[in-house]
Amino acid sequence: MREQIKQLLKNSVYRAIGEATSGMGVVNGGRSLRVLMYHKVNDKPGNRMSMPVSLFDEQMAQLEELGYTAVDLDAVLAHYGSGAPLPEGAVLITFDDGYRDNLENAVPVLQRYGYPAVLFCPIGYLGGRRPLPHDEHLASQGIVNRTLDWSELAELETAGVRVESHGIGHRPLADLEVDEAAREITLSKLRLEEALGRPVRAFAYVKGSEAHYRLVHLSLLKQAGYDLAFTSISGSNGLKTDPLQLHRYNVEPYPARTFELVLSGACDLIAVKDTVAGTHARRLFNAVLGTSSK
């Protein structure tokens, strides 16, 4: 119930900001890149950070209806590597954390629409049964969210979902010593490259707000050979956006109109929640509602 109240409040805030901004004509157009971030895709009750399967399907259909074009990671790499143009309304679909339901539930939907996608996995949770840190409280209530096995990564890639790095232990880089952060960044890349037989070129920051990584981590990513890195800071991306600090929209169970406003850029003011101060405010908000997690 608390999570439902929280989601209703968030939907209301996004809708209010989006309608007000849209009414003033302040939206993102042209060839900017929108990156969508999902986590779980399943219908388990009380399972926070999960997108119901039918709503995920509706959102994928809405992309097409609104004239957006789903692009693959190669197109984004070419855009930031050599300035290759993206189609108008380009959208990159991404998933964090390596949940098995992405393969079971999201892939069939993506294939039906012909959409490519990217999955960022923390390799320390591949092939295991222990829950991710933010799922431990759910596991104690009997809500189990399995992660992928190493052997399933090739199946994902064959289905059009490219696998890239989300570190090892699902820990924000800002919480680690520099040598630990370097290990998370480098070893995860090497292990995935060994398993996939190709270069791994993109990284997604765990949690990914301004409070969860530092400028030194951009240098570590460059040294390790990454070309792109994705935050969780709301907003679209232009050609001049730092390719190691690309913005993403954390997609939630929005009503259709709210999803439309988010895609248009009308809700980009909400990115204040992803600043250091905003992150502390969100923690306080979750503590008051009793919806805190690791």
N, C-alpha and C positions, 0 to 999 in steps of 0.2 A: 504493500500500500504506500509506504514512504517513497519508494522508487517511482510509483505511478504519479504521486503528487509532485515530485521533483520534475518528472517529464512534462507534466501539464504546465507547470510554472515556466519551464524552459521554452516550451512551444509557444506560450503566450508572449514571452519576452521577444523571441525571435520574430514572431508574426508582427508584433507592434513596431519593432525597429525596422523590419523589412518594409512594411506598408508605408511608414513615414518616409523612409529613405527613397523608396520607389516613387512616391508621390512628388518628391523633389527632383526626380530625374537623375539621381546619383546612382548609376549602376555601371557594372563593368561590361564593356562591349569589345568588339574587335577580335583580335587573335590572342587574347590572354588564355592561359591554361588554367583550368579548374581541376583540382585533384580531390577525389572523394575518398574518404577513409572509413572503412567498415571494420568490424571485429567479428563477432559471431553472427551467424545467420541460421536461426533455428526458432522453434516454437515452444521452448521449455518455459513454463510459467516462473516468474520471479527471477529470471536469469538476466541480470543487468548487463549492459553493453551488447545486447542481442537485438538483431533486426528480424522481425517475423518474416518467414519465407514469402508469404503472399505480398507483404509490403515491399520487400526487396524487389520482387517481380514488378510491382507497380512503379517503383522508382526507376527501374531500368526501362520500362515502357515509356515513362514520362520523359526520359532523356531524348528518346527518338521523337516523341510528339512535339517537344519544344525546340527541336532543330539542333541539338548538340551532337557532336561526333566523338565516339569513344576511340581513343588512340592507344597505341602500345608504347612500351617503354623505349623501344628503339627510336620512335618518332620524337620523344622527349629528349633522348640523348643527342640526336642529330640537331634538334632545335638549339640546345644549349652548347653543343660542341662546335657546330659550324654555322649556326644561324638559319638552318633549314626551316622554312615556314611550316606552321601548324595550320590545320583547317580552322575556319572560324567556328567558335564554340567548342574547342577541343576539350575533352574530359578524359582524365586518366583515373581508372577505378583501382583502388588499392584496398588490401586487407592486412591487418596487423595481427600478429601473435600465433599464426599457424594452427588455427583450429581445424579439426577434421570436418566440421560441418561446412566449411568453405568448399571442400571437395564434394561432399554429399549433397548439399543444398544450393550453394551459390553457383557452382559450375554449370549445372543443367540450365539454369536461368540465363547465365551469360552466353552459353552456347546457342540457346534459342534465339537470342538477339544478335549473335555474331560479335560479341564484345570481347576484346582482350582485357587482361587485368594483371595486377602485380600482387604477390603475396610476400610480406616481410615476416620471416620467422626467426624466433630466438632458438638457436640450435640446441641449447641446453635442455629444451623441453620436447625435442623431436624424439619419438619412439619411447617416451616415458609415460608414466601414469600419474605422476604428481601434478597437482594443479598449478597453474600460473599464480604468482603472488596475489593478484587481485581477485582470484577465484577461490582462494583457500576457505573463505567464510561460506561460499556457496557449496563447496565440497562437503563441508561439515554439516550442511543441511540436506545432503543427498543429491545436490544438483551438480552433475558431472559434465564437464566440457573437455572432451578428449582432444588431444593435439595430434598432428599428423605423425606418421612414421617416416623414416628416411626413405623407405622404399616407395612411398606415395608421391614423392616430389616429382619424379619423372612423369607420373600419371597427370599431375597438375599441369606440367609444362606441355604435355601432349594436348591437353584440353585448352591451351591458350592462356594459362595463368603462369606468368613468369615468377620464379622464386628468387628473392633477394634477401639481404641481411637485416636482422633486427637485433643483432648482438648475440650474446650467449645466455645470460641469466636473467633477462628482462629486468635490468636495473638501469635507472637513469644515469647517464654518463656523469652528470654533475655530482652524483652521490659517491663516485669512485675516485680513488687516487689516479693520477695520470697514467701510471704504468698499468693499472687494472683496466682503465678505459682503452688504452692502446691494445691490450689483449682482447677485449671484447670486440673491438673494431677489426683487428687483423685476423685473429684466429677464426672468427665466424666466417669471414670471407674465404679463407683458405679451405676450411672444411666444406663449405658449400660448393666451391669450385671443384674440389675433388669429387664430390658426389654428383654434380651436374655435368661435369666435363666441359665447362665454358667459363669465361670471366664473369664474376659478380661485380656489378658496377654501381649499385644503388644501396643506400642504407636508410633506415627509418629510425629516428631517435625514439627511445622509449619515453612515453608520456609526451615529450616533444614540445612543451611550452618553453618560453624564454628562461624559465627557472630550472630547466632540466638538462641543459647543455651549455657549454662555454665556447668561446672563440678558439681556445686551444684544441678543442675537439675537431674543428674544421681542418686544422693543420694535420691532425692525426689521420683524418679521413683521406686527405690529399696524398699523404705519404703512403697510405695503404693501397692507393690506386682506385678509390671510388671517384666517380664523376658526378653523381647526384646524391643528395641527402634530403630527406623529407621531415619537416617538423609537423606539429599538430596545431600550428597557429593558423587561424582562419584567414581566408583571403585567396584571391586568384594570383596568378603569376604572369609576369611579362618577360620579355627577352632580357631585361636588365636585372631581373631578380637573381640573387645569388643562388647558383645551382646547388649549393650545399646547405641552403636554408629555404627550400621550397615550401610554400604554404599548402595546407590541406584543410578541407572541410570535414569535420567529424560528423558523419551523417547519422542521425538518430531516427526513431519512428515518428517522423514529421507528417502532418497532413499534407496533401498534395500542394496546396497553395504555399505553405511554408517552405517546402522543398524547392519550389519554383523560385521563391524569393532568395533563398540561399544561393542557388545556382547563378542567379542574375547578379550577385554581388551586393544586393540590397541589405544584407545582414552583416556586412563586413565590419561594421563598428563593434560587433560583438567580440572582435579580436582582442579587446581590452582585457578579456578574461584570461588571455594567454600570456600577458605580461607577468613579471615577477610579482607585482602587487596584486594583480588579478588572480594569480594562482593561490596566493595566501587567502584571498577573499573567498575563493571557491572552496578551499579546505574548511574555512569557518562555516560557510553555508552548508556543506555536507555534514559537518559535525552537529550543527543545529538540527538538521533533518534526520540525523542518524543514518546517513547513507554513505558514510566514509568507507573507503577500502584502501588497500595498500597501493 
